[in-house]
Amino acid sequence: YNVFLLNDDYTSMDFVVEILMKIFRRNVQDAYAIMMEVHQKGRGLCGVYPYEIAETKVHQVRIAARENKFPLKAQMEEA
């Protein structure tokens, strides 16, 4: 399953990079590139995972965003 982060007008770019590094285990360069894709194209591919892992990643993003008062959303789609 593909996991995407979705753009919004409130979540900071720094927070998106932090999420990509912590939850999706991306290095700084990859995290920044994906963040820019989210910002410019409306969504960015974070990774491709088996169903259960993709579901967990989406849930982890939701929890981290809520704890930090951001509306950041992740979604999964069949690859």
C-alpha positions as CSV (number, residue, x, y, z in Angstrom):
1,Y,0.0,0.0,0.0
2,N,1.2,3.5,-0.8
3,V,1.2,5.9,2.1
4,F,0.8,9.6,1.3
5,L,1.0,12.8,3.3
6,L,-1.6,15.4,2.3
7,N,-1.0,19.1,2.1
8,D,-2.9,21.6,4.3
9,D,-2.5,25.3,5.0
10,Y,-1.5,25.0,8.7
11,T,1.1,22.2,9.3
12,S,4.6,23.6,9.3
13,M,7.2,22.3,6.9
14,D,9.5,21.5,9.8
15,F,6.9,19.3,11.3
16,V,6.3,17.4,8.1
17,V,10.1,16.8,7.8
18,E,10.2,15.6,11.4
19,I,7.3,13.2,10.7
20,L,9.0,11.8,7.6
21,M,12.2,11.2,9.6
22,K,10.6,9.7,12.7
23,I,7.7,7.7,11.4
24,F,8.9,6.9,7.9
25,R,12.6,6.6,8.7
26,R,13.7,9.0,5.9
27,N,17.0,10.9,5.9
28,V,17.0,14.7,5.9
29,Q,17.4,15.0,2.2
30,D,14.6,12.6,1.3
31,A,12.3,14.1,4.0
32,Y,12.8,17.6,2.6
33,A,12.2,16.4,-1.0
34,I,8.9,14.6,0.0
35,M,7.8,17.7,2.1
36,M,8.3,19.9,-1.0
37,E,6.3,17.5,-3.1
38,V,3.5,17.6,-0.5
39,H,3.7,21.4,-0.5
40,Q,3.8,21.8,-4.3
41,K,1.6,19.0,-5.6
42,G,-0.8,18.5,-2.7
43,R,0.5,15.1,-1.6
44,G,3.7,13.2,-1.4
45,L,4.5,9.5,-1.3
46,C,6.2,8.5,2.0
47,G,6.6,4.8,1.3
48,V,5.1,1.5,0.1
49,Y,4.2,-1.0,2.8
50,P,2.2,-4.2,3.5
51,Y,-1.4,-3.3,4.6
52,E,-0.9,-3.6,8.4
53,I,2.3,-1.5,8.4
54,A,0.7,1.2,6.1
55,E,-2.3,1.3,8.5
56,T,0.0,1.8,11.5
57,K,1.9,4.6,9.8
58,V,-1.3,6.4,9.0
59,H,-2.4,6.0,12.6
60,Q,1.0,7.2,13.9
61,V,0.8,10.4,11.7
62,R,-2.7,11.1,13.0
63,I,-1.6,10.8,16.7
64,A,1.6,12.9,16.2
65,A,-0.3,15.6,14.4
66,R,-3.1,15.7,17.0
67,E,-0.5,15.9,19.8
68,N,1.2,18.8,18.1
69,K,-2.1,20.6,17.2
70,F,-1.6,20.2,13.4
71,P,-4.2,19.0,10.9
72,L,-1.7,16.9,8.9
73,K,-3.3,13.8,7.4
74,A,-1.9,10.7,5.8
75,Q,-3.8,8.3,3.6
76,M,-3.1,4.9,2.2
77,E,-4.0,3.6,-1.3
78,E,-3.6,0.2,-2.8
79,A,-0.3,0.1,-4.8
